[in-house]
Amino acid sequence: MAGTFTTRTINISTGSTETMHDLTNACSAFLREAAHGRNGLLNVFTPHPTSGLAVIETGAGSDDDLLAALRGILPADDRWGDRHGSPGHGSPGHGSGHVLPALVPPHATLPVVDGELELGTSQSVVLVNTARDSHERQVRLSFLS
């Protein structure tokens, strides 16, 4: 039996602050339509240079801890060689966000069993966005069985 591939792009409004947006429900809804009870892989990808994807516990403080850790590792100041903070393009320190995908990759591949996303207890799939200048993000969900 030949494998199948289904993909969809969703738009996320991230606002004007650094944020983590929980994608778990959107992933599950996509799989209900695309997986039809099959086993496979869900690939989640964001094509933005200042965003990443993480599998992390949310709601118990870990999400805030991750954002605080990223602020410590990637402070939004003038130390960065990427000077996207130039007039008309990004705020000062914007270049720090361009290093984010090296630490929080722009992709995640997750197992799907019997059409359902297989996550551990309390795990969620989240979009991590540290850019305060870009208010909209896209995320591509792809199911391969």
N, C-alpha and C positions, 0 to 999 in steps of 0.2 A: 504494500500500500504506500503510495507516495505521500510525503509529508505536506503539510499545509503551512502557509504563512499569511498572517493577517496583521495589518498595522493601522494605527489611527493616531492623529495628532490632537492633543488637547491644549487649550490655552489656559494659563494660570495668571491671575492678577496678583502681583506680589506687593503692591503698594510702594511706599517711599522709604521703608526701613528694611534693615536686614531681617530676614525671616526664614522660617522653615515651614513649608506647606506640605501637609500630609496628603500623599497620593494614594494611600492604601485602598480607600473606597473606590477611587477612579480605576485603579488597577483591577480590583475585583469585579466591578461592573463591566469593564472591557472583556475580562475573561469569561463572564457569563454569556456574552454575545459571541465571542470568538472561539473559545476552547471546546464547547459542547461536551464537557465531561472527559476530554482527552488529557493525556499527559503531554508535557512539553516544557518549553522554556518561555518565560516572559522577559523580554529585554526592554529596559526603560532608558531613554536617552534624552538629554537636553542639549540643544545645539548652541548654547550661549557661553561665551568665554568667562563669565563671572558667576556661573552657577554649577552646582554639582548635585549628586544624588547619594543619599545615605540610607542604610537600613539601621534604624536606631529605635530605642524605646522612647515614646513621647508621653507627655503629660505628667511625668514623675520628676521632672527637672533636668533630665539628660539633654533635652532639646536646648534649653537655656544654657546648660553647661557647654554644649558643642559650640554654640554661637559665641560664648565668652572665650572659649579656648581659641577659636578662630580669630577673634579680635586681638588676643594676645600674640598669636603667631603672625598674623597679617594685619598689623595696625594700619589704619587709613591715614597715613602721613606722607611726607614728601621723600621718603627713602627709596622709593621704587623707580627703577629705570624706565618703566612704561609710564610715560607722562600723559596719560589720557585725561588728566585733570586740566589740560590746557583750556583756555577760554572757548566756550561753545561746545565742549565735549567732556562731560563727566565732572564730578566734583573733585577737589583736591584729595589725593590718596586713592583715587579710583584704580590705579595700577595694582594695588594689593589684591583686588578681586580677580585679576587676571592670573594670579598664582593659585587661587583656590582650587581649580580642577586638578592640580597636581596632588592635592591633599584629600579632596572630596571629589572623586572622579565624576565625569558627566554621564556615566552609564552604570547600570546594574543589570545583571542577568540572574533571574530567580527561577527556582523550580515550580512547576505547575503539576499537581497530581490530581487526577480525576476532575480536571477543570477548575481546581481551586489553587490559589496562591499558597505556597507552603512557606510560612514564616514561623519563626520561633515565638514563644510566649512573649507577649508585650512588644514585639517588633512591628515597626511601621516602615513604609517606604516614603521618604520625604525628599522634596526639592529644597536644597539649601541655596539661598540667594543672598549674597552680601552686598550687591550693588544697590545703592539708594537712588540711582539716576534712571534705572530702567524699571518700569512698572508692570511690564507684561513679559511672560516667559512662555515658551512652548515646550511640551514634553511629548515625545513620540513613544507610544506603547506598541510593541510588536510581539505577537505570539507565534511560535514555531513549534509544530508537532510532527 
